[in-house]
Amino acid sequence: MNFLFGTATNANLKTLHQVVGTIKGQQATITHSLEHQLTYTKELDESIRQNTRDVTLLARILKMQVNHLMKLNDTIKGIETNIMKRLELMANASHTVRELEFFCLQLEQEFIKIRQGLDVTSTGKLSAELLPPHNLSQVLQQVALRLPTDVSLITGTNLEDMFVYYETARVQAYVTPSEIRLIIRLPLRGADRVMSFYRTESLPIYEPLIKRYMQIQSESMYMAVSESRQYYALLTPADLHKYQKGLFTICEPEFPLYHKRIPSCSGALYFGKHDLAHGHCNKVILRKNFKPVWIHYKGIPSFWIYSLPMPTKTTKSCKCEGTTRSTDIDIAGAGILYVEDSCQVFSDSFLLLSTTRWSTRTTQSTFGRRVARASESPQPGRWDTWCPRRPDDSESDGRTTT
């Protein structure tokens, strides 16, 4: 360069040589760096290729694991579905078993009812288990339509009347291969076949002519009178023992009926023919100290019919609202002694116990005090006593005595 612009000096050459040496040193460094860079690049490429192979293998393994898990999930779902189906089958089986148990229980109860009904039938009575009231009412309605005009059932065919037929029916049962059949015998109501039944009680009566007590001896203890009051029958305890007793006394036609014109002691007394009674009744003269006669009437009001050999002083004691009221009564001969509820009559020789009817509902009688106060509700163990007056000829209690 100095050649172009002049002669170079030693200093310039030295500087040039230094610059050239520096450039050569930098060239060697650059070459060495490039070799290292190539080495690094080769190693990095190999690592990347290895990592790529590893990632690919890992992805393949992961995919295999995912496929395996999916297959395992499908298997578990299948097992779960099978388990649910089995549980449903078990629930259905359990429900079916419960239904069978309930059916067996019902069958057992029905069998017990049938056995109880047959036990009742074996005694000759009609059982409500074999023939329920509703079915019996329907059967009786059909029977009533086919009866002759001169006979009828003893009562109605409503459900509330069925207890009468259960009481009076006589039953026989026989079995077929498919069913149990009942033969039912029911009493029917014929024209003038219903009779009122009486038991005769003879009271000693004082006879002033002989100044002694006399007692009539009737020819029979029981007497039946027809509805028309034209015929009657005389029955003995042996006759009554043969007949069916219950709500009604069912009698077989094994005794004669006498017209009221035919004289007898009981018939004459019943129909009020006292002249005939004197001629057909046997009378017995009693000793002076004969046994007192007491006959209790259980109607409303209740009373005692008595016949005493001598005058007797009695005391009637009544309990009303926690207080006791006593009244002295002199009775003699034959008569009627009224005894109200919660009252008892006693003397030195006898005691008539009280008969009390309790009620928890509010009722109003035509005489006396009400049973319970309308403003108070009945309480357990607490009772209000009904204290009526004795009804006489001028007032009535408004109730029918049957």
C-alpha positions in Angstrom: 0.0 0.0 0.0 2.8 2.3 0.8 4.1 1.2 -2.5 1.2 3.0 -4.1 1.5 6.0 -2.0 5.2 5.9 -1.2 8.0 3.7 0.2 7.0 1.5 3.3 8.9 1.8 6.4 9.8 -0.9 8.9 7.2 0.2 11.3 4.6 -0.1 8.6 5.8 -3.6 7.8 5.8 -4.6 11.4 2.2 -3.4 11.8 1.2 -5.2 8.6 2.8 -8.4 9.8 1.0 -8.0 13.2 -2.3 -7.5 11.4 -1.7 -10.5 9.1 -0.8 -12.6 12.1 -3.9 -11.6 13.9 -6.1 -12.5 10.9 -4.4 -15.9 10.7 -5.1 -16.5 14.4 -8.7 -15.5 14.0 -9.0 -17.8 10.9 -7.7 -20.7 12.9 -10.1 -20.0 15.7 -13.1 -19.7 13.3 -12.1 -23.0 11.8 -11.9 -24.7 15.1 -15.2 -23.2 16.2 -16.8 -24.5 13.0 -15.5 -28.0 13.7 -17.0 -27.9 17.2 -20.2 -26.5 15.9 -20.4 -29.4 13.4 -19.7 -31.8 16.2 -22.4 -30.3 18.3 -24.8 -30.3 15.4 -24.1 -34.0 14.6 -24.5 -35.0 18.3 -27.7 -32.9 18.6 -29.1 -34.5 15.4 -28.4 -38.0 16.8 -30.0 -37.1 20.2 -33.1 -35.7 18.4 -33.3 -38.9 16.3 -32.9 -41.1 19.4 -35.5 -39.0 21.2 -37.8 -39.3 18.2 -37.4 -43.0 18.2 -38.1 -43.1 22.0 -41.1 -40.9 21.7 -42.4 -43.0 18.8 -41.9 -46.1 20.9 -43.5 -44.5 23.9 -46.5 -43.4 21.8 -46.8 -46.9 20.5 -46.7 -48.3 24.0 -49.1 -45.7 25.2 -51.5 -46.5 22.4 -51.3 -50.1 23.2 -52.0 -49.3 26.8 -55.0 -47.1 25.8 -56.3 -49.9 23.6 -55.9 -52.3 26.5 -57.6 -50.0 28.9 -60.5 -49.5 26.4 -60.8 -53.3 26.1 -60.7 -53.6 29.9 -63.3 -50.8 30.2 -65.6 -52.7 27.8 -65.1 -55.9 29.7 -65.9 -54.1 33.0 -69.0 -52.6 31.4 -70.1 -56.0 30.2 -69.5 -57.4 33.7 -71.4 -54.5 35.2 -74.3 -55.1 32.8 -74.3 -58.8 33.7 -74.3 -57.9 37.4 -77.2 -55.4 36.9 -79.1 -58.1 35.0 -78.5 -60.6 37.8 -79.4 -58.0 40.4 -82.6 -57.3 38.5 -83.3 -61.0 38.3 -82.7 -61.4 42.0 -85.0 -58.4 42.7 -87.7 -60.0 40.5 -87.1 -63.3 42.2 -87.3 -61.7 45.7 -90.5 -59.8 44.7 -91.9 -63.1 43.3 -90.9 -64.9 46.6 -92.7 -62.2 48.6 -95.8 -62.5 46.5 -95.7 -66.2 46.9 -95.3 -65.8 50.7 -98.2 -63.3 50.8 -100.3 -65.7 48.6 -99.4 -68.6 50.9 -100.3 -66.5 54.0 -103.7 -65.7 52.4 -104.1 -69.3 51.4 -103.4 -70.3 55.0 -105.8 -67.8 56.3 -108.5 -68.9 53.9 -107.8 -72.5 54.9 -108.2 -71.6 58.6 -111.5 -69.8 57.8 -112.8 -72.7 55.9 -111.7 -75.1 58.7 -113.4 -72.8 61.3 -116.5 -72.7 59.1 -116.6 -76.4 58.8 -116.1 -76.8 62.6 -119.2 -74.5 63.0 -121.1 -76.5 60.3 -120.3 -79.7 62.1 -122.4 -78.4 65.0 -125.3 -77.9 62.6 -125.1 -74.1 62.5 -124.5 -71.8 59.5 -121.0 -70.2 59.4 -120.4 -66.7 58.0 -117.0 -67.9 56.8 -118.5 -70.3 54.4 -121.5 -68.1 53.4 -120.8 -64.4 54.1 -123.8 -62.2 55.0 -123.8 -60.5 51.5 -124.0 -63.8 49.7 -126.6 -65.1 52.2 -128.8 -62.0 51.6 -128.7 -62.6 47.8 -129.6 -66.2 48.2 -132.5 -65.4 50.5 -133.8 -62.7 48.1 -134.0 -65.4 45.4 -135.6 -67.9 47.8 -138.2 -65.3 48.9 -139.3 -64.8 45.3 -140.0 -68.5 45.0 -141.9 -69.1 48.2 -145.7 -69.8 48.1 -148.0 -66.9 49.0 -149.0 -68.3 52.3 -145.5 -68.6 53.8 -142.6 -66.1 54.1 -139.2 -65.8 55.6 -139.1 -65.1 59.4 -137.6 -61.6 58.8 -136.3 -59.4 56.1 -133.4 -60.0 53.7 -131.4 -56.9 54.5 -127.8 -57.3 55.7 -128.8 -56.1 59.2 -131.3 -59.1 59.4 -128.8 -61.8 58.5 -127.8 -62.5 62.2 -131.3 -64.0 62.6 -130.8 -66.5 59.9 -127.3 -67.4 61.2 -129.0 -68.1 64.6 -131.9 -70.1 63.3 -130.5 -72.0 60.3 -129.6 -75.7 60.5 -126.9 -76.8 58.1 -125.5 -80.0 56.7 -122.4 -80.0 54.4 -121.0 -82.4 51.9 -118.0 -82.3 49.6 -117.6 -82.9 45.9 -114.3 -83.2 44.1 -114.5 -79.4 43.2 -116.5 -77.7 45.9 -118.2 -77.7 49.3 -122.0 -77.7 49.2 -124.3 -76.7 52.0 -127.8 -77.9 52.7 -129.5 -75.1 54.7 -132.8 -75.5 56.5 -134.5 -72.3 57.5 -137.8 -72.0 59.5 -140.5 -70.2 57.5 -143.3 -67.9 58.8 -146.7 -69.4 57.9 -150.2 -68.0 58.3 -151.0 -67.9 62.1 -147.8 -69.9 62.8 -146.0 -67.3 64.9 -146.9 -67.6 68.6 -146.1 -65.6 71.7 -144.4 -67.7 74.3 -145.2 -67.4 78.0 -144.1 -69.0 81.2 -146.8 -69.2 83.8 -146.0 -68.1 87.4 -148.5 -68.7 90.1 -148.7 -66.1 92.9 -150.2 -66.9 96.3 -153.3 -64.7 96.7 -155.0 -64.0 100.0 -158.6 -65.3 100.2 -160.7 -63.3 102.6 -163.4 -66.0 103.0 -161.0 -68.5 104.5 -158.4 -66.0 105.7 -155.6 -67.9 104.1 -153.4 -67.6 101.2 -154.2 -69.8 98.2 -152.2 -70.7 95.1 -153.4 -71.9 91.7 -151.7 -74.9 90.2 -151.7 -74.6 86.4 -151.7 -77.7 84.3 -148.5 -76.7 82.4 -145.6 -74.4 83.0 -145.5 -72.9 79.5 -148.1 -71.5 77.2 -148.0 -70.4 73.5 -150.7 -68.1 72.0 -151.2 -67.6 68.3 -151.0 -64.1 66.6 -154.7 -64.1 66.1 -155.3 -64.8 69.8 -157.7 -67.5 68.8 -155.6 -70.6 69.6 -153.2 -71.6 72.3 -151.1 -74.5 73.3 -149.9 -75.9 76.7 -146.3 -77.0 76.9 -144.2 -78.8 79.5 -140.5 -78.3 80.2 -139.9 -81.6 78.4 -141.6 -80.2 75.3 -139.5 -77.0 75.5 -136.3 -79.0 75.8 -136.9 -80.6 72.4 -137.2 -77.3 70.6 -134.6 -75.0 69.2 -133.9 -72.0 71.4 -132.3 -68.7 70.5 -133.7 -65.5 69.2 -136.8 -67.5 68.3 -138.0 -70.7 69.7 -138.5 -73.0 66.8 -141.1 -75.6 67.5 -142.0 -78.6 65.4 -145.8 -79.1 64.9 -145.9 -81.9 67.5 -148.5 -80.4 69.9 -152.2 -79.6 69.4 -153.6 -76.0 69.3 -156.7 -75.4 71.3 -159.3 -72.8 70.4 -159.8 -70.3 73.1 -163.4 -71.6 73.6 -161.9 -74.9 74.9 -161.6 -74.4 78.7 -158.4 -74.9 80.6 -156.9 -73.2 83.7 -154.2 -71.3 81.8 -156.4 -70.5 78.8 -159.2 -69.2 81.0 -156.8 -67.0 83.0 -155.1 -65.7 79.9 -158.3 -64.8 78.0 -159.9 -63.3 81.1 -162.6 -65.9 81.7 -162.5 -66.0 85.4 -165.6 -68.0 85.8 -164.1 -70.8 83.8 -160.9 -70.5 85.7 -162.6 -71.2 89.0 -163.9 -74.5 87.6 -160.8 -75.7 85.9 -158.0 -74.5 88.1 -156.7 -76.5 91.1 -156.1 -74.4 94.2 -153.9 -75.2 97.1 -154.2 -73.6 100.5 -150.8 -72.6 101.8 -149.5 -72.6 105.3 -149.4 -69.3 107.0 -145.6 -68.9 106.7 -145.2 -70.0 103.1 -142.1 -69.1 101.1 -142.2 -65.6 99.7 -142.4 -65.4 95.9 -140.4 -62.8 94.0 -140.5 -62.5 90.2 -138.2 -59.9 88.5 -139.4 -58.1 85.3 -136.4 -56.9 83.3 -138.1 -54.4 81.1 -138.1 -50.6 81.3 -138.9 -49.7 83.9 -137.9 -52.9 85.8 -140.0 -54.0 88.8 -140.5 -57.0 91.1 -143.8 -58.9 91.4 -144.1 -60.2 94.9 -146.3 -62.2 97.2 -145.5 -62.2 101.0 -147.1 -64.2 103.8 -147.0 -61.2 106.2 -146.5 -57.4 106.1 -142.9 -56.5 105.7 -141.0 -53.3 106.4 -138.4 -52.6 103.6 -135.9 -49.9 102.9 -135.1 -48.7 99.4 -131.6 -47.2 99.2 -130.6 -45.3 96.0 -127.2 -43.8 95.1 -127.4 -40.6 93.1 -124.4 -38.3 92.4 -122.4 -39.7 95.3 -125.2 -39.4 97.9 -127.4 -42.2 99.2 -131.1 -41.7 99.8 -133.1 -44.1 101.8 -136.9 -44.6 101.9 -138.9 -46.9 104.1 -141.7 -48.9 102.3 -144.3 -51.2 103.9 -145.4 -54.0 101.6 -147.9 -56.8 102.2 -149.7 -59.5 100.3 -149.2 -59.5 96.5 -148.2 -56.5 94.4 -145.6 -54.8 92.3 -142.5 -53.1 93.6 -140.7 -50.7 91.3 -137.0 -50.5 91.7 -135.1 -47.8 89.8 -131.6 -48.0 88.6 -128.9 -47.8 91.3 -131.4 -48.7 93.9 -131.6 -51.7 96.1 -134.3 -52.9 98.4 -133.7 -54.8 101.6 -135.3 -55.9 104.8 -134.5 -58.3 107.7 -135.3 -61.3 105.5 -134.2 -60.5 102.0 -132.1 -58.2 99.7 -132.9 -57.1 96.2 -129.7 -56.0 94.4 -129.6 -53.0 92.2 -129.5 -53.2 88.4 -127.7 -50.3 86.8 -127.4 -49.4 83.1 -124.5 -47.2 82.3 -124.3 -44.8 79.3 -121.6 -42.4 78.0 -123.8 -40.7 75.5 -126.0 -37.7 76.2 -129.7 -38.7 76.3 -132.8 -36.9 77.5 -135.6 -38.8 79.2 -139.2 -37.6 79.5 -138.9 -37.6 83.2 -136.1 -37.4 85.7 -132.6 -36.0 85.0 -130.4 -36.5 82.0 -127.8 -39.2 81.9 -124.8 -37.1 81.1 -124.3 -33.3 80.9 -124.2 -32.1 77.3 -121.4 -29.6 78.1 -119.1 -32.3 79.5 -117.4 -35.2 77.7 -117.5 -38.6 79.5 -114.4 -39.3 81.4 -113.0 -42.8 82.2 -114.0 -43.9 85.6 -116.6 -41.2 86.0 -120.3 -41.9 85.5 -123.4 -39.8 86.0 -126.3 -41.7 87.6 -129.8 -41.5 86.2 -132.3 -41.0 89.1 -135.8 -41.2 87.7 -139.1 -41.0 89.6 -141.4 -43.9 89.8 -143.9 -43.7 86.9 -147.5 -43.7 88.0 -150.9 -43.7 86.2 -150.7 -40.0 85.4 -147.3 -39.9 83.7 -145.5 -42.1 81.2 -141.8 -42.5 80.5 -142.5 -42.5 76.8 -140.8 -45.9 76.1 -142.3 -49.1 74.8 -142.0 -52.2 76.8 -141.7 -55.4 74.9 
